[in-house]
């Protein structure tokens, strides 16, 4: 299930949220429901999803080929 970035048009707060089914998200700061929804970026490597929260993690030497046959990590 995708994560979405939201921008609250009422207060300008930006946040990320996983919304299930027909749930109506609201801004955690002002509880406004006039939101601009944007698809979050993500990548998959080794079966684990990386999110913006992982951006500060140290980078590995693997380029993320996923096939296990590249020279950068093997």
N, C-alpha and C positions, 0 to 999 in steps of 0.2 A: 504494500500500500504506500502511495507516495506521500512525502512530506510537502507541505506548501509553506512558502513565505507569505506573510500578509503585511499590508500597510494599512493602518487605520486612517481613514479619511477624516475622522473627527478630531483626533489628537496628534496624528503623525507618528505614532508608535509603530515600529517594525518588529515583527516576531515570527517565529516558526511554530507550526502546529500540525499535528496529525489529526485529521477529522474523519470519523467513522460514519459511514452511511449517509443519512440525511441530516445529521447534526448541523446546527447553525452555529458557526464559531463566533466568538465575541472577543473584543480586545481585552487583554488581561489588565490593562492600565485604566481604561475608562468605561469598559463594558459596552462600547459602541459596536454596532453590527454592520456599519457601512464600511466594508473592507475591500481592498484591492488584492485579489489572490494572484500569486505568482508561483510557478513551479520551482522548487528548490533544486539546486544542483547536487548530484551525488555521483559516486563512482563505486565500482565493485572490484575487489581484488582478494583472491583467496576465499571467496564466499562471504566476506564481511562487507557491509555497506559503510562507506565513510561519509560523514556529514561535515557541516561547517565547524562543529565542535572539535573535530579531529584535526582541523587545519593547523593548530599549534603543536601537534605531535611531531616528534622527530621523523624526518623522511628516511625511508629505507632505500637501499641501493637498487631495489627491484623497480623496473619501469612499469610493472603491472600488466605484463603480457598475458597472464592467465593460463597460458598453455603449458607452462613449465619447461619450455624448450629454448628460451631466450638466453643470451650470453650475459645479460646484465645482472642476473640473480642466481645463476647456476654455474 
